[in-house]
């Protein structure tokens, strides 16, 4: 019985709720199930967004650097396109953030599955 109660307390600490809020065991289970469902939806959304970002990066890097340099010279532009560099850097940062968020959600899900 103590082990079961400890398990419910562990679940209660993992679900979003107000500190000091009293929850029945049934409410803890219900909110845990809802939280897992929302995490799965968020994971799906992030995976889709990650796929879109990968496609976008592939499209940006679709032409070779040599070809881009030649095109720039044809247009009389001697320096690389700064806007593209900034956008690529923003995409890199966003992908890192997405990976971190996905790793965090994966670890929470694994903890919940273990319990």
C-alpha positions, -999 to +999 in steps of 0.1 A: +000+000+000+029+024+008+045+016-025+012+024-043+008+057-024+044+066-032+038+059-068+008+083-068+029+110-051+055+106-078+029+109-105+015+140-088+049+157-089+052+151-126+018+164-137+011+201-140-010+213-111-011+239-084+011+232-054-010+223-023-038+213-046-054+181-032-060+155-058-077+121-054-060+090-068-085+089-096-078+126-104-041+119-104-045+090-128-069+110-151-046+140-152-015+118-158-033+102-187-042+136-201-007+149-196+008+119-214-017+124-243-007+161-245+030+152-245+024+127-273+006+154-293+034+179-287+059+152-297+041+146-330+039+183-336+076+188-329+085+158-352+064+173-380+080+207-375+115+191-374+107+173-407+096+206-422+127+223-410+149+196-425+132+199-458+136+237-457+173+233-449+177+208-478+160+233-501+183+261-490+214+240-495+200+224-527+225+242-550+262+237-544+283+265-528+304+267-560+273+272-581+260+299-557+293+318-558+292+317-596+257+330-596+267+358-572+295+368-594+272+369-624+250+393-606+280+414-596+276+407-559+309+399-543+298+389-507+276+360-497+239+367-490+238+378-453+201+372-451+205+335-460+233+331-434+211+347-407+182+325-416+203+294-416+217+303-382+181+309-369+171+275-382+201+258-365+192+274-332+156+264-336+166+228-344+188+227-313+159+240-291+135+214-307+160+186-300+164+198-264+126+199-259+121+165-275+148+150-253+132+165-222+097+152-232+112+118-240+128+116-205+095+126-188+076+100-209+102+073-200+099+081-163+061+079-166+063+046-184+087+032-158+062+041-130 
